[in-house]
Each structure stands twice: as structure tokens, then as C-alpha cells.
Amino acid sequence: MKWPASAYARDQLPERVLQFGSGMLLRALCVAAVDSANRAGARAGRIVVVQSSAEGAARAHALNAQDGLFTLIERGLSGGAPLERTSVIGAISRAVTADDQWNVVRDVAANPAIQVIVSNVSEAGFRIDAPFPARLTDALHARFTRAPDAPLVFVIPTELVPDNGPRLAAMVHEVARKYDNRFRDWLEARVRFCSSLVDRIVTAPPPGLEATLGYRDALLTVTEPYALWAIEADPAELRSVFPIESANVVFAPDIAFYRERKLRLLNAVHTATAPLAALAGVRTVRDATAHPLLRPFMKRLLFDEIIPATEIPADDARAFANQVLERFANPWLEHEWRIIATNQEEKFRIRVVPLIIRRPAPGLSLAAAAHLTFTRASLETLGEAARIAEFVTTTERWMAILARDGALAAVRDSLKRPP
């Protein structure tokens, strides 16, 4: 794999971003956004990657062995037509491992040219008792002690957690209590914690795809054409240090609209359908979109039940929903329902239960019944929804049908009922 010299002079760009994590989503969305800005002449800079997990350490070694390069393949449907693009991404300068090279991480954080810190350490790592908040605080303390007058630094978490910016800020400030007041005052004055939302479906490369490249790539990344990274900040302030805005990257003072749209019109559909598809023996999202029962069920759930339960403007909601269904039908992505159903109980509580509370409906009741059957959880785990008598009665009826006749029979029955 070689870097195309015609793209941009990557070695001449300074390191401007410190990134915790190098998983598929970060590579396909955040790193790709910086690379795209560099290709457009914006000089967004290069990224230093930090890895802490054993799996991440292997990726760090692979990145360094490949000079920070990896291949991004975008495959999917756009307006119903197939679209495929292959690019070599060059925005990463190097990777370091937290366990063995923490002093290097502190050096990078203290570099005044670094003005953006991005993270994706998973929901499990996004807790006060996990290593990441303490490590981030220590890195920021290194900047405070060595370069207290350095420019503002923007910390942008991308974990799929509501209000991830303020939540990370609270964790850092809690850890910072072990330091003196001067550091805590510096955090308030010199660090901006920005919530962000990421939206791009990324899956493992299918067997044999690497062979079509003509070279080895241990970090081959396969994704869909659609991408969105919405960052909540003062747009002018962030733009001055992180010039990556594009059709796929949005800076806004409030990203609640983008968060609600994705949470309800994409994530909720995934979470509501996953147990039903799993119980029906349907393996992938693509398979469900071609299924004679699951496809109309998802469409009806989305348009007739979920959209009316939101406050998203109707035209925008329908346009985004149609785009979601096209993304689900992507013929090249192996997006498995069993993977989507990871942490199903928490996801259902956050993504689907609020919709049930706003507007109990038959499809959502069937989704809840499948969820309870799949997870073996009790109705009480649905919180306030479990106190809605009509919803409880309908859900229990669907659970009986699931137990007696199976998932597909339940879906068939649901499609015969008025929404």
C-alpha cells in the first residue's frame, strides 16, 4: 500500500489531533473526515492515535507498520443505485500504546499544536471507574504543567452516550480533585468539552475482499456511503482550529435535533427489530429488508408508529426514514442482528421505551414482547411503560403468540391489524 503523492503532502502537516482509540468507526468517520479536509486543502493536520486495550495495541502496531495508512472502502446504495469508492487514508501520523508509551502520550498532549482530542473507548470505558477518564485527566494535566498558555483544546467524545461532552467533563473534573485548584481553574478556562454524534454503519470486511486490493492491509475498513459527525460547539471557535466541516461534518451550537433523529429513526428501529429478527432466524439487517414480513413490519413501525411519537418535522423525518431503509438494504454490509442486540436491555430502555410512553402502538408492543422474550427480562424492566395498562395487555398477548406460534406468525398477525 502506497500513499498517492498527488493527494496531499501528509508529512508536511503538523500533528493536531490526539485520538483515543482506532476502531472501525473512528477510522471510517473521524479519521476519514480529517483526511477529506486535508485533501481539500484545509490543512486539518494529522492524528496521533492512543491505544490501551490488547486488541487496540495490535491495531497500533499494524498502523505503525503501515505508516499510519489504511484502506477505506465505501459500498452501498445512493438513490437506489450502487456506489463504491476505495481510498487510502493518510491522516494518521503514528500510533502509541498507553500501557507502554504513556510518557509519549503526555508529550503529545502538551504540544501546543494539539488542539483537538477525540475519543471512542466504548460505553463500557466511558465511566468514572474505567481507565480512560483518569488517563485523559493526566494528559490534560501534562499540558497544564508544560504549556499552560497553549491555545484552547477541544475534547470531542464520540461514544454513543447522551450528552457525552458534559458527562466526560464531569468525570474529568471529578478526577481533577486530586490536583490543586490552579489545574481545575485551567480546565475551566482552556478546555472545551463538546458533545458529538456519530452515524455511520461499519462492519468487518467480508472474506476475500482484501485479495481484490492487490496488497495486504491489516486495517481494511468497510463502510456505507452515508456519514454524519455532528459536533456541539461554537461553530466559529471550533472551525478556527479544526477545519473539517463538510456535507458529512456539522458544527452546531445544539445537536439535539441530529441526536433525536438518529436515536429514534435509526437506533430505535434497530433495537426494536433485533430480537424479533433473531427469534425468526433472520441473520442480517439486509436479509430483513428483503423478507416478505419483516420489511413491511419495519416500514410500518418506522412511518406509522415511531415518527408520530417524535417531534421531528414530518418532511425531514420521512426523508431520513427512507434513507435509513435504503441504508438497511445495503447489499454489501453484513450487519448482523446478534451484534446489534448487544446490550439489548439498556438500548431498549433508552431508545424504544420513550416512544412507547409517548404513543403506545401495536408494533411497538410486539417489539417489546420480542425484547422480553429474547432477554428473558420482566415487564417491570420497561419502567414507566409497564404502567400503561393497554400496552401491558397487548404486550402480554404478543408474548403468548410468540411462545405458541413463533415470531413470523406474530409479525404476520401484526400486519393484519390497524396501526
Salt bridges, closest charged atoms under 4 A:
GLU15 OE2 - ARG94 NE 2.84
ASP35 OD2 - ARG39 NE 2.57
GLU55 OE2 - ARG59 NH1 3.24
ASP67 OD2 - ARG10 NH1 3.00
GLU74 OE1 - ARG85 NE 3.16
GLU74 OE2 - ARG200 NH2 2.55
GLU84 OE2 - ARG75 NE 3.41
ASP99 OD1 - ARG135 NH2 2.75
ASP107 OD1 - ARG146 NH1 2.46
ASP129 OD1 - ARG127 NE 2.85
ASP138 OD2 - ARG106 NE 2.76
ASP163 OD1 - ARG259 NH2 3.90
GLU174 OE2 - ARG177 NH1 3.39
ASP180 OD2 - ARG182 NH2 3.53
ASP199 OD1 - ARG327 NH2 2.80
GLU210 OE1 - ARG216 NH1 3.15
GLU224 OE2 - ARG327 NH2 2.63
GLU237 OE1 - ARG192 NE 3.63
GLU245 OE1 - ARG239 NE 2.39
GLU260 OE2 - ARG264 NE 3.24
GLU260 OE2 - ARG358 NH1 3.28
ASP315 OD1 - ARG318 NH2 2.81
ASP316 OD1 - ARG261 NH1 3.52
GLU334 OE1 - ARG283 NH2 2.51
GLU334 OE2 - ARG286 NH2 2.69
GLU336 OE1 - ARG283 NH1 3.89
GLU336 OE1 - ARG338 NE 2.95
ASP405 OD2 - ARG404 NH2 2.96
ASP413 OD2 - ARG417 NH2 3.13
